[in-house]
């Protein structure tokens, strides 16, 4: 009778860490992309200071509206800013510039595994989440609630990656 040995490999826990590390890298590349868009938006807002947001939206989407007057993207975004008298201000421009540059800078340094970037990111993103929670309690924005969930998940990934490197 031919006996075969059954070898049971002990689970070493590497697979979930690899998945978490991959999610961390994807998250950081997302933050670099998103931060770059925020930076560009902030620079654009510097050039169009004191324009109503609804007028700005019409200017940005004029090409799309020329092709389709009932464009769904325009309809959705216009419903958010149509009845507001908000104008593009320097505060809005600098807000997007500040967070955009900060996101890109910290994300790059997190990908480079700089130890100071973990703690700095955890503190700043946590403060931003507190601000976002305050805002969602006042305006009940579903989109902002989703952003909060994503930011909390990013905090989790950063913390896990920090533990892995210490």
Secondary structure, 3 states (H helix, E strand, C coil): CCCCCCCCCCCCCHHHHHHHHHHHHHHHHHHHHHHHHHHHHHHHHHHCCCCEHHHHHHHHCHHHHHHCCCCHHHHHHHHHHCCCCCECCHHHHHHHHHHHHHHHHHHHHHHCCCHHHHHHHHHHHHHHHHHHHHHHHHHCCHHHHHHHHHHHHHHHHHHHHHHHHC
